[in-house]
Amino acid sequence: MPDDAARTLAIASRVLERSLPDMTLPQLRVLSLVVRAPARASQLASESAISRPSLTGVLDGLVDRGWVERTEVAGDRRGTALEATAAGRRALQEARAAVVATLEDILAPVAPAQREAVIAGLVALGDALDAHLRRRAGRVGAGTEPRR
């Protein structure tokens, strides 16, 4: 059973990434976090499940597209804060709409009650993943409220 679930997640991530308009899944994850709350790059690496070296490339791409701005942190010469731009917020809305449309298409042949159960399961999985990433980042208890 866990092998089937792992295979399903791997395929789902690929199908969903293909549905994204001009964006990768790592960009979607990072942009979602930056839109949720401005953050420092060091925080994002753990929260987005992206290695710090890879995060630099993802952030460079988001900045180059005008979706994220880097600003200096007062009192910290090396610190950089990240904030989403209006264009970044629009790009995120488009990406989320594309993912939702693809998910709806995938689940269209599934019976309504089962479809609701799948969606509830995905939301629960998302909450569990968020908690897992916070624990790994050493931030147990930080923002533990489930997203809905």
Contacts in CASP RR format, 6 or more apart in sequence:
PFRMAT RR
TARGET T0000
AUTHOR 0000-0000-0000
METHOD contacts of the structure
MODEL  1
MPDDAARTLAIASRVLERSLPDMTLPQLRVLSLVVRAPARASQLASESAI
SRPSLTGVLDGLVDRGWVERTEVAGDRRGTALEATAAGRRALQEARAAVV
ATLEDILAPVAPAQREAVIAGLVALGDALDAHLRRRAGRVGAGTEPRR
13 25 0 8 1.000
15 102 0 8 1.000
15 106 0 8 1.000
16 25 0 8 1.000
16 99 0 8 1.000
16 102 0 8 1.000
16 103 0 8 1.000
17 24 0 8 1.000
17 25 0 8 1.000
19 98 0 8 1.000
19 99 0 8 1.000
19 101 0 8 1.000
19 102 0 8 1.000
20 28 0 8 1.000
20 95 0 8 1.000
20 98 0 8 1.000
20 99 0 8 1.000
21 94 0 8 1.000
21 95 0 8 1.000
21 98 0 8 1.000
22 91 0 8 1.000
23 31 0 8 1.000
23 91 0 8 1.000
23 95 0 8 1.000
24 58 0 8 1.000
26 48 0 8 1.000
26 50 0 8 1.000
26 54 0 8 1.000
26 58 0 8 1.000
27 58 0 8 1.000
27 61 0 8 1.000
27 62 0 8 1.000
28 92 0 8 1.000
28 95 0 8 1.000
28 99 0 8 1.000
29 48 0 8 1.000
29 49 0 8 1.000
29 50 0 8 1.000
30 44 0 8 1.000
30 48 0 8 1.000
30 50 0 8 1.000
30 55 0 8 1.000
30 58 0 8 1.000
30 59 0 8 1.000
30 62 0 8 1.000
30 68 0 8 1.000
31 62 0 8 1.000
31 67 0 8 1.000
31 68 0 8 1.000
31 84 0 8 1.000
31 88 0 8 1.000
31 91 0 8 1.000
31 92 0 8 1.000
31 95 0 8 1.000
32 92 0 8 1.000
33 39 0 8 1.000
33 44 0 8 1.000
33 47 0 8 1.000
33 48 0 8 1.000
34 44 0 8 1.000
34 62 0 8 1.000
34 68 0 8 1.000
34 82 0 8 1.000
34 83 0 8 1.000
34 84 0 8 1.000
35 84 0 8 1.000
35 88 0 8 1.000
35 89 0 8 1.000
35 92 0 8 1.000
38 81 0 8 1.000
38 82 0 8 1.000
38 83 0 8 1.000
38 84 0 8 1.000
39 47 0 8 1.000
39 81 0 8 1.000
39 82 0 8 1.000
40 73 0 8 1.000
40 79 0 8 1.000
40 80 0 8 1.000
40 81 0 8 1.000
40 82 0 8 1.000
41 52 0 8 1.000
41 55 0 8 1.000
41 56 0 8 1.000
41 59 0 8 1.000
41 80 0 8 1.000
41 82 0 8 1.000
42 52 0 8 1.000
43 137 0 8 1.000
44 50 0 8 1.000
44 55 0 8 1.000
44 59 0 8 1.000
44 82 0 8 1.000
45 51 0 8 1.000
45 52 0 8 1.000
45 55 0 8 1.000
46 133 0 8 1.000
46 136 0 8 1.000
46 137 0 8 1.000
46 138 0 8 1.000
46 139 0 8 1.000
47 133 0 8 1.000
47 134 0 8 1.000
47 137 0 8 1.000
48 55 0 8 1.000
48 58 0 8 1.000
48 133 0 8 1.000
49 133 0 8 1.000
50 58 0 8 1.000
59 68 0 8 1.000
59 70 0 8 1.000
59 82 0 8 1.000
62 68 0 8 1.000
62 88 0 8 1.000
63 69 0 8 1.000
63 70 0 8 1.000
65 87 0 8 1.000
65 88 0 8 1.000
65 91 0 8 1.000
66 85 0 8 1.000
66 87 0 8 1.000
66 88 0 8 1.000
67 84 0 8 1.000
67 85 0 8 1.000
67 87 0 8 1.000
67 88 0 8 1.000
67 91 0 8 1.000
67 92 0 8 1.000
68 82 0 8 1.000
68 83 0 8 1.000
68 84 0 8 1.000
68 85 0 8 1.000
68 88 0 8 1.000
69 82 0 8 1.000
69 83 0 8 1.000
69 84 0 8 1.000
69 85 0 8 1.000
70 80 0 8 1.000
70 81 0 8 1.000
70 82 0 8 1.000
71 80 0 8 1.000
71 81 0 8 1.000
71 82 0 8 1.000
71 83 0 8 1.000
72 79 0 8 1.000
72 80 0 8 1.000
72 81 0 8 1.000
73 79 0 8 1.000
73 80 0 8 1.000
73 81 0 8 1.000
84 92 0 8 1.000
107 115 0 8 1.000
107 118 0 8 1.000
107 119 0 8 1.000
110 118 0 8 1.000
123 146 0 8 1.000
123 148 0 8 1.000
126 147 0 8 1.000
127 146 0 8 1.000
127 147 0 8 1.000
130 146 0 8 1.000
130 147 0 8 1.000
131 144 0 8 1.000
134 140 0 8 1.000
134 141 0 8 1.000
134 142 0 8 1.000
134 143 0 8 1.000
134 144 0 8 1.000
END
